[in-house]
Every structure is written in C-alpha cells, then in structure tokens.
Amino acid sequence: MNLKLALTLMAISPAVLLAQTTTTDLSDINTEATSTESTADERFERVEVTGSYIKRTDLEGAQSVQTLDRDYLDKTGYNSVGDVMRDLTASSFGGARESSGSATAGTATVSLRGLGANRTLVLLNGRRMAKDGIGAATDLNLIPMAAVERIDILKTGGSATYGSDAVGGVVNVITRKNYVGAEINMRQEVTELEGGNRTTISGVYGTAGSKGSIMGSIQYRNNEVIFDRDREFSSQGESVNAPLPSIFQGGGFNSIPSCTTVNEDGACTYNFADFSTGLPKIEQFNALTNANYNIDSMTELHAQLSATRKETTWNYAPGVVAFRSSDNFTAPRDIQVRDADGNLRTINAGTALPYVGWRSEALGTRDTEVTTNSFSVNAGVKRYIGDSWEADFTVGTERIVRDELSTQGYALKDVLRARIEDGSCDIFGGDTAGCNAPGVAYNPTQETTSRIDTYELRTNGELFDLPAGPVGAALGGQVLYETYAVNPDAQSIAGNVAGGGTASPGSGTRHVTAIFGELAIPITETLESQVSGRYDRYSDFGDTFNPQVNFRYKPMQELLFRASAGTGFKAPDMQDLYAAQGVGFPTFIDQNACQQGGSCRAEQYEVFSGGNPALQEETSESWNIGVVAEPSKYFSVALDYFSIKLENTVGTDLEAITQAELNGVDISQYGVTTDRDPQSQRLLSMNAPTLNLATTEVQGIDLNMRFNSQAQSWGDVIISNNTSFMTRYDITKFPGLAPESVLDLDPGAPEWRNNLNVDYGVNEKLRVATNFRTIGANFKSDPLQGKIPTFTQIDMQASLAVPSFNAKVSVGVINLLNDFPEFDDSSLSSQLNTSLYDPIGRRFFAAYTQSF
C-alpha cells in the first residue's frame, strides 16, 4: 500500500468512527447555551496557525512552526525580509540575495531544507503571492519590513493545506492589522569596508474604533553598490576571455603573443572583478495598507493593498564576444598565436575556429538598469455563523512588471562580426578603435510580467462536541489564474547581441481549481488527531490529491509529542514548460573531458536549453516526529526529526550530464546532446532540455531551546538557540548515475547551522542583544581542495527606550569581528558563497524610533 492511499484511509477512518460514536455520546454532552458575549470572546481568542485553516487557542500544534516576532526582527539589524530568512537554520544551504548579473539582480528568495526557492511556498497573511517571472520564486523584497508583525515558518510540507510549492515548507509573513498609533523609524548603516551603506526610513499609522480599523505603512530603503574589487574574496575573477582573444584551435587554446597573462590551458586570462559589482544598488519604496469594517456584529469587510517600486542598477565587465562552432567563424587573416606549451605558430586565413572569445573593451562596461513595479489588492467579506463558525470569501490580484534596460556594453553581433572580418575591428592585432563605430553598439531590453488572480472561500468552526472536546473543521475552495510572460527585444531573441546570450521569450497561463478540508478530532483529553486533504486540478498537467495526518499527544501540561505524515507535489513551473529555447553560458566542470586529460576547472560552456511542455509534476512524501517539553516556566525545548523524499524532480544538472556521458550512458535518449572537439574532447556546446529526472531524499533534526529568567533584581535574560542538522541529503542527478550525498561532495552544503541569541535586559529601558550565527563546514568549489571550516558571525545591538519622548534609540554592529570564513581558493570567481555568508563585512548602525 503506498503512502498516499494509507494516509487517505487514516484520514477517513476517524470520521467514520466518530459518526458511529456520536449517537451514543451526544446525550452526555453539555448543551447549555452560552451568551453572545462569551461566544464573541472565544471567537477572538482563537487564531489561525500556519499549516492549518482551523482556528484554535493552543498555538503549539502537531506541526513544527517557528515564529519570528516583531521584537526578534528588530534585533536582527536587517532592513529586508530576505536577509532575515537567509539566516534561518532551516535555510540549510542559504538563499539567493540581491546580486548583479541578471534580470533578477534585485530579488531575494528563501529555500527551506536546501530544496530550492521554487519549492518553498511564501504567503502574505496566509495568501499566495505571485512568483518572479524568471526565477519562478517569490521575491521577498516586495514585502516591506516595516509592515511585518511576525513571520511563521512551517518546517514540514504543506501541500495538503496550501497546494503546490510547499514541499520544503511554508513561510507565512503576517502584517500588522490592529495597530493603533503612529511610528516613524529612521535607520542608517555605515560599512567599514568600501561600499554597501544602507539607509532605511519607514512609517506606520493605525487607528481603530467600534466599526473597524485601518493600518498603513510605508518604507524607503537605499542600499549602496559594492564593487567586487573592494572585497578581498571577490577582487580576483579569472576569465579565459580577455581584451586580447583566446582561440581554441588544433585541440587546445591559443593566445595572442602580446597577452601577458596566460593560464595553464593556453588561454589569455582577464580579471573581470576590476569592473563588476557584487551587490547592486537598490532603491526601493513600499506601501501597504490593511483595513476592516464591521457592518454589524456578525459581518466584516476586509481589504489589503500593497505597492512596490524598486530600481536596481549593476555593472559587469566588458562583454564577451564569442564565436563558437555553431557560428562557422573562420580566421579573417593569418594570425600568429602561442599555444599552451609556449610555441609560436600561425593560424592561416580561412581556418575554421571552433571558439574565439574576446572582451569588447571598446564598447565599455555592461551597465544595466532594472525597474520593478508591483501592485496587489485583495478584498473580502467575513461572516460569523452561529456560535463557532465563520466563512470568508476573498478576491485578490497581484501583478509584477519588471523592465530591464542595458544602457552600455553590448553590440549587434552581425555588424561587429562584419567589421572583424573586414579588418576595421582588428581584435587579433589590438587595433579595436573601429569596434565601436556608429551602428555597432546596441541596448537590449526585456520586459517580464507575472500575475496571479485568486478567488477563495474558507469556512471553519466546530461540528459537534465529543467527550474530549469539540471537533473542529475547515472546508474551502480556491480558483487561481496564473500568468507570466518574458518579452526580450527582437535582436536578443535572434541571438544577435554580442556580450549576451540568446534571450528566451516565453509566456504561459495556468488555471487551478482546488478544494480542501480539515478535521481536528480530540480523541481523548490528551490525544488529538488532525487530518487534511486537498484536491488540485491544473489546466496544463492534470490533477492531484494530497492527504496529511497529524497527531498531537499531551500527557501532561509540560510535555507534548507530535507527529505528521503527508504527501506533496510541485507543479512544473510555467517557465520550465513554456520558455523558448535560448543559449546561455553557465559555469560547470566538464567531467568527461577532465577524466580524459582536459580541463578539470569550472568553466563557461555554451548550453542550449528551453521549456519542455511534457514535464510532469514532482511528488513528495514527508513525515515529522517530535517532542516539546517545558519543565518549568523558565525553560522549554523542542526536538523534531524530519524526512522528505522528492521524486520526479524537475531540473537539469549539466555537470551530471557530462559524468553520465563519461560513464557510457546514452544521454541522447533523454534529448540531451553534446558537441565536442574530436581531438581534445573539449565540450564545445550542449543541448540540454529541462527534464523530470532526479530523486532527492532529505532527513535531519531540528533542536530549539529557550530560557527566560523572568524579571530579577539584576534584570532579565532571554536565551534562545536553534539548531538544524542535516543527517542525509542524497540526490540522483541523472539516470545511470548512483545516488550522491550532497553533504559529502557539493560545495555550499553544510551539515548543520546554529543560531544563538542572548538578550539581556539591564532594566525596563535598556536591553543588549547578541546573536551568534554559526554555519558548519562545507566543501569548496573543488571538493578535492577540502572544506571551508565552521564559521561564526557575531552581531550585537543595544536599545534604549525613552518613555518621556515615546522614543527608542538603537545602536549596534553587524559582524562585530569583521571576520569572514576561510576563502574558497578553488573558485575562479568570488571566493565567498554569498548565499550562505554575509559579503558586506563589519557595519555599524543606528536607529531612532519615534512613537506618537
């Protein structure tokens, strides 16, 4: 019997048993009517906990949920939700931060359990957000920190409740709703190293009355640029493409004799870090409003509006003009070159050149401006029915539009090629003045849009009473319309832009219909079962049903046991289904050539890829078992063991393809082909469509502890420690390959992470908080070069309340010791993994909050 069937039977059987027992137990149930006032009080005491639509009074449920409250968020010293989520211990391998080099330069994402940002569902007030049109994940920078009340992190799969994308977990950002008063906050960060200063100004206003409430927040943030040359770990970036060309011919690389920096393969090299920005400049404005209005004591209208404008600018080194085997480029004249052994020789005019790479310094650096505008609104009506039931119907829409403009550094490839061939742009002789003649330069553009429209009805309440308590229930339905479109300029689509790859246009529409239900069944006074299930029908790949069963056993007030098991799914991203074929130049190790005497370094290769309409959904099975103990009012501890198995994983591991090719696997049966130089076996190009191929198994332990001394004569101290330890992360990357342990081979995959927070209250006004963030050892880019040792970053801040002025002043330092982990000297680009580690260095901050 498979897990899905077993869970479905488990979900049904309690309801059947209850239907049989309620006829005999109803006579014993106290049916005394309660007053309207007490019913209203109970209604307001109950809250919706992330992971369930059934409202309850006990926040510690059957699933592992970590909550970051407003106080914690203030103590992190960060000005964005993305920075906070990246430092979670459950963000096992980190998360993408704002970085230069693509249309998604200004985005930040979260990836729970290292399963990818597109497998972590992000909700705003319990409702799904639109995904980025290219990255296929939610941009956390669209959520203003000033509006956040708390963040809930569901660390177990949530597909039975929320649907697709919740395989790795769920992040639910809850904004302030019933805030009364006004607040202005001003914050400035100053870095010790060059670049990266940050300014944040925010304001919050709220009022409430007998008929309703309204809260509004605005936030402005400005993050200054950081150039790669201004950080030691990124100041040296080696590229085999330089202002003097590297030529692959005769089975190896050749350089122009005047080139002064040549690597062991014979290619002319170049330090691109002299010009590139590591972190882009970001200027952003957010606004968010929540409002509700009580028509009467039983009916409430509610609405939420938000808007964001974000401008991101970044620079890269002069672009690479590359002619590859598919371009059929030949030597325009006799060219004198030096091979890898230092021997001079001549390549005769008309000789076919499988690869020529040249940096177009004459065109200047590649400068790009990205403007993102987003707007969302959802509105609905909530109706209380009887003593315990409520129904909520909500309609919402969110739209994200991103315009990318490259202002410098690119050219029309056919025009530039003609000038190279006629000698007016002599890249082989160093006379490049004619390479930027009128009509050569070009400014590519791209517009990306994504949108989600939602219609949702939720109901929850109590069905009937059992001896152990009421049976809670939730039932609902949802209709989603998702669309995305990527529209590059015509020359980029045609692959006619020198300095960039071929752009991949694409668009798609998806219609999802879902129904879902839950039961919370008090089996005894100490044992509760929660069963849930969700059916989803997708317009573009089919339907799926996913059940989940949870148990919560509390034999005494100080001790709780919990367990959950469920299935999940991940619908193919529309970008993976519908994107047109394009060409890019990703960096990886060609294991086939490496084992046959070629280069074993990570290099850029020409790869053709695109969407695959035949993709199927990913499926998952997950379970969690844990215990929560609170032996005293001062101390609590929670220990959870989790397991996730993901099958039919969508993706393409390019390095794994070259390993499978080396092992003799017939990769062509999967639509994958490679073009190699017959003499050296060097990879010239690869065609690799997105496929359903891999299997992933993840297991680990979460340990959370908290100590609160309560107020003492010497003050008070709150100590919290969160640890996530990965015991297993195995993945089968391509058919014909054995499962591999990511923890034993892959760079940037630490086995464990730990966050220790010590918050000391000197008195009612002054508090000092210290955070210790530790990341376990993990492999370098070349595993043979060893590991990056365990690293701890220390942050500290002090806050002083000034009651006479209704104000608070905070000062602090992030990265107190101005320390970085050991650098990855096997990497040819940045020697610091910025998905895991902070690249900014020590920075001081001061904040002032004025309340009214």
Secondary structure as UniProt FT lines:
FT   HELIX           3..25
FT   HELIX           26..28
FT   HELIX           36..45
FT   STRAND          47..48
FT   TURN            50..51
FT   STRAND          55..56
FT   STRAND          65..69
FT   HELIX           70..76
FT   HELIX           81..86
FT   TURN            89..90
FT   TURN            92..93
FT   TURN            103..106
FT   HELIX           112..114
FT   HELIX           117..119
FT   STRAND          120..124
FT   TURN            125..126
FT   STRAND          127..128
FT   TURN            133..135
FT   HELIX           140..142
FT   HELIX           145..147
FT   STRAND          148..154
FT   HELIX           159..162
FT   TURN            164..165
FT   STRAND          169..175
FT   STRAND          181..191
FT   STRAND          198..209
FT   TURN            210..211
FT   STRAND          212..223
FT   STRAND          226..227
FT   HELIX           228..230
FT   HELIX           232..234
FT   STRAND          238..239
FT   STRAND          246..249
FT   TURN            250..251
FT   STRAND          252..255
FT   TURN            257..258
FT   TURN            264..265
FT   STRAND          270..271
FT   HELIX           272..274
FT   STRAND          277..279
FT   STRAND          281..296
FT   TURN            297..298
FT   STRAND          299..316
FT   STRAND          320..324
FT   HELIX           325..327
FT   STRAND          335..339
FT   TURN            340..341
FT   STRAND          344..347
FT   TURN            349..350
FT   STRAND          355..359
FT   HELIX           361..363
FT   STRAND          366..385
FT   TURN            386..388
FT   STRAND          389..408
FT   STRAND          410..412
FT   HELIX           413..421
FT   TURN            422..423
FT   TURN            427..430
FT   HELIX           433..436
FT   TURN            438..440
FT   STRAND          441..442
FT   STRAND          445..466
FT   TURN            467..468
FT   STRAND          469..488
FT   HELIX           490..493
FT   TURN            494..495
FT   STRAND          497..498
FT   STRAND          506..522
FT   STRAND          527..538
FT   TURN            539..541
FT   STRAND          542..556
FT   TURN            557..558
FT   STRAND          559..570
FT   HELIX           574..578
FT   STRAND          582..584
FT   STRAND          587..588
FT   HELIX           591..594
FT   TURN            595..597
FT   STRAND          603..604
FT   STRAND          606..609
FT   TURN            613..614
FT   STRAND          618..632
FT   TURN            633..634
FT   STRAND          635..651
FT   HELIX           654..662
FT   TURN            663..664
FT   HELIX           667..670
FT   STRAND          673..676
FT   TURN            678..680
FT   STRAND          683..687
FT   STRAND          691..708
FT   TURN            713..714
FT   STRAND          715..732
FT   TURN            735..736
FT   STRAND          740..741
FT   HELIX           742..745
FT   STRAND          752..761
FT   STRAND          766..775
FT   STRAND          778..779
FT   HELIX           783..785
FT   STRAND          787..788
FT   STRAND          791..802
FT   HELIX           803..805
FT   STRAND          807..814
FT   TURN            816..817
FT   TURN            825..826
FT   TURN            834..836
FT   STRAND          843..851
//
